[in-house]
């Protein structure tokens, strides 16, 4: 797959129910930007204001939480953020 043949497929899930889907060209977002986008979507759809504050606190502090940690998976390449709801971004070949 060449760079211009790939897309990010972004999906939001509430348990097994899909609540969001968007497809954007791969080159429109860096990996870091995509991680930030997943964090924003997760915060918007699943966290209270206080949980968002806790998620941005320094690690190993009294209030720190892992609500917005992003996991990276291999094949197919996929990023995931959140527990429930949660959001994923997977690199896929464009149709």
ABEGO torsion letter per residue (X at the ends): XBAAABBBBBBBBBEABBABBBBBBAAABBAAAAAAAAAAAAAAAABBAAAAAAAABBBGBAABBAAABBBBBBOBBBBBBEAOBBBBBBBBBBX
